[in-house]
Amino acid sequence: MIQRTARAGRGVLSVLALLGSTACNAPSAPATPTAACEAQVSAKGALAIEIRGITVRGTIAYLGDDLVGFRTVDVSAPSAPRTLATIALQGRARGVVVDGDHAFLAVADEGLWVIDVREPTAPAVAARLDLPGYSRGIALAGSHAYLGADEAGLRIVDVSEPTAPVARGGLKTGDSAYELAVRGDTVWMACGAGGLRAIDVANPDAPHAVGALDTAGYTWDVALDGAIAYVADDHAGLLVVDVQEPRTPKVVGTLDTGGHARSVVVAGGRVFLADGSAGLPAGDPEPGGWLGETSGVSGLLVLDVATPAAPTIVSSLDTAGYALHVHVQEGRAYVSALGGGLRIIDVSHPAQPVPLGALEEVPGYARGLAYATQTTLLVADGLAGLRVVELADVTRPREIGALRLTGPARDVVAIEALAVVALGDGGVATVAIAEPTRPTLLATIALSGTAQAIANRGRTVVVATGQDHVTIVDVTEAKAPRLTDVVPLSGAAQGVACRLSACWVAAGVGGIAALESGSLQQGRVVGHLTLPGEAHDVALHGSLVAVALGSGGFALVDATDIQAPRLVSQRPTDAAALGVGFLDDTLLLTAGDASVGARSGSLRLLDVREPREPREPSRVELPEVELVRVNGSLVVVAQGNAGIATFELGCARQ
């Protein structure tokens, strides 16, 4: 792969399912005629920025962001919101509240984070406090923060000194604890299947349950207006509850919203509800969300609750995507939606909400790809670290896990339950992926150069460094990887692929080099071939080696004799060849204009049954391209800012 600078910007995690008629059979040798793969686009979808918490103060929005962690956004011009700053957190930011100079975040497995936001363009971590459970919701009252921590229930933290938070008491609710609201000495907790719970917190060291209300749906959120609670109860819609007496809360009104009520706030005598989408299943799109088109009710509802027993819908507005959270301030509603990013809506006239603007950028840059299993994909993300994506349904890939890393993730390989990640200037990281929803950093090792491509033979990895050498690392002891050799090359190592007999390195103007893999820990170049171009990426199929040569197109090399590789053919392309992969006798090649910021391009499918005369039966245009990886009939293209595209290919026999 060519060395590139990771860029933040607008993008999507997109899926294109390409279906053919008959599956290919693997040939015994690359020259054996089999089948040419054809493709047609049959489905697509998009996943934008995932915002799980929103608070607005003045012209600054403070967002809990699944991918980045925490971000500040200037909303002074609502038609063009812009990110001011971000802070990468170790976990997924869920709820966020702001008080004075500090933002308080409920951060998944990481508990409470406190961020100094006196300067919105340069927020800084002020403190953090590990807490049991999976922190989701947060509320402030007096000198205490109250967190809904899933199976760990309610957690109470003394934040009278924000830079030194102190854990106080906690109470397991017996069900998942989500959002919460505080009235006097009572916390009202949305507990999913457990409905609405009332908890006495007069003694913060010993909170105790005092009341409960079973509901017909799945309780996500609760908002208070005096002695009335408004409850977002998923498919059961909105509940209006009298909470004057915490021991005996009573439902006084209901409203079927037609979707999945997820988030609720009260402002200016109105209730504002983020109502998910009637086109998607009930439940939490956790942890990475759904991917795909939405239908039915999807977005913001404005409700009249002047008569609590008979709430009515004043207006609704489709926000695009699955509406998760809503915050209202000074006549504007801020709605986050999976597939829709952050939407800003003028609700000063409740009967006529008007869209003002949106923040849809995805803070990620898909670089490297590897399959952990047939249906689990690892994505090396230049901005977001390691991401784990489930591909059980290729038309609806979903992120199931993620891990922030110390450097820009450029490439990744999977070795059983271990991921090894090339971290640019950060060297190499080993990550445990036995639990793919919770990848865990085991160790890092610093290397010379820029680790930007990686391949393995067993538990030995070869790292292309972007310089005139490759580095070999033994990861047998995953918690203590060790450098075993540095192998000099005649050009800058940019891509690498390994097979039984050899590891082949794309070495820029130095062409390609073969390292004998039998004794790989002490690397030795045993074969070399100079090519007419700059070698960026390399892929192997039997004795055939394909090389992406940038502006030089691509080359096919006969490597039957690894000590004397032979150029079979070289073909120009109308855009720079960046990545290569094989699906049987079909060469998959990504090509784009690497000289411009927004690198539009395409995935080319080339029939190489006759390597001397490769032909291109089809191609698919893509918004951006990096490299391509293949697993069986499943093909995934890393698209930089545009995320990933997945393809399922069939082959038409000729």
Stockholm file with secondary structure:
# STOCKHOLM 1.0

chainA/1-654         MIQRTARAGRGVLSVLALLGSTACNAPSAPATPTAACEAQVSAKGALAIEIRGITVRGTIAYLGDDLVGFRTVDVSAPSAPRTLATIALQGRARGVVVDGDHAFLAVADEGLWVIDVREPTAPAVAARLDLPGYSRGIALAGSHAYLGADEAGLRIVDVSEPTAPVARGGLKTGDSAYELAVRGDTVWMACGAGGLRAIDVANPDAPHAVGALDTAGYTWDVALDGAIAYVADDHAGLLVVDVQEPRTPKVVGTLDTGGHARSVVVAGGRVFLADGSAGLPAGDPEPGGWLGETSGVSGLLVLDVATPAAPTIVSSLDTAGYALHVHVQEGRAYVSALGGGLRIIDVSHPAQPVPLGALEEVPGYARGLAYATQTTLLVADGLAGLRVVELADVTRPREIGALRLTGPARDVVAIEALAVVALGDGGVATVAIAEPTRPTLLATIALSGTAQAIANRGRTVVVATGQDHVTIVDVTEAKAPRLTDVVPLSGAAQGVACRLSACWVAAGVGGIAALESGSLQQGRVVGHLTLPGEAHDVALHGSLVAVALGSGGFALVDATDIQAPRLVSQRPTDAAALGVGFLDDTLLLTAGDASVGARSGSLRLLDVREPREPREPSRVELPEVELVRVNGSLVVVAQGNAGIATFELGCARQ
#=GR chainA/1-654 SS CCCCCCCCEECCEEEEEECCSBCCCCCSSTTSCCCEEECCEEEEEEECCCEEEEEEETTEEEEEETTTEEEEEECSSTTSCEEEEEEECSSCEEEEEEETTEEEEEEBTTEEEEEECSSTTSCEEEEEECCSSCBCEEEEETTEEEEECBTTCEEEEECSSTTSCEEEEEECCSSCBCCEEEETTEEEEECBTTCEEEEECSSTTSCEEEEEECCSSCBCEEEEETTEEEEECBTTCEEEEECSSTTSCEEEEEECCSSCBCEEEEETTEEEEEEEETTSCSSCCTTTCCCSCCCSSEEEEEEECSSTTSCEEEEEEECSSEEEEEEEETTEEEEEEETTEEEEEECSSTTSCEEEEEECEECCCEEEEEEEETTEEEEEETTTEEEEEECSSTTSCEEEEEECCSSCCCEEEEETTEEEEECBTTCEEEEECSSTTSCEEEEEECCSSCBCEEEEETTEEEEECSSSEEEEEECSSTTSCEEEEEEECSSCCCEEEECSSEEEEECBTTCEEEEESTTTTSCCEEEEECCSSCBCEEEEETTEEEEECBTTCEEEEECSSTTSCEEEEEECCSSEEEEEEEETTEEEEEEECTTSSSCCEEEEEEECSSTTSCEEEEEEEESCCCCEEEETTEEEEECBTTCEEEEECEEECC
#=GC SS_cons         CCCCCCCCEECCEEEEEECCSBCCCCCSSTTSCCCEEECCEEEEEEECCCEEEEEEETTEEEEEETTTEEEEEECSSTTSCEEEEEEECSSCEEEEEEETTEEEEEEBTTEEEEEECSSTTSCEEEEEECCSSCBCEEEEETTEEEEECBTTCEEEEECSSTTSCEEEEEECCSSCBCCEEEETTEEEEECBTTCEEEEECSSTTSCEEEEEECCSSCBCEEEEETTEEEEECBTTCEEEEECSSTTSCEEEEEECCSSCBCEEEEETTEEEEEEEETTSCSSCCTTTCCCSCCCSSEEEEEEECSSTTSCEEEEEEECSSEEEEEEEETTEEEEEEETTEEEEEECSSTTSCEEEEEECEECCCEEEEEEEETTEEEEEETTTEEEEEECSSTTSCEEEEEECCSSCCCEEEEETTEEEEECBTTCEEEEECSSTTSCEEEEEECCSSCBCEEEEETTEEEEECSSSEEEEEECSSTTSCEEEEEEECSSCCCEEEECSSEEEEECBTTCEEEEESTTTTSCCEEEEECCSSCBCEEEEETTEEEEECBTTCEEEEECSSTTSCEEEEEECCSSEEEEEEEETTEEEEEEECTTSSSCCEEEEEEECSSTTSCEEEEEEEESCCCCEEEETTEEEEECBTTCEEEEECEEECC
//
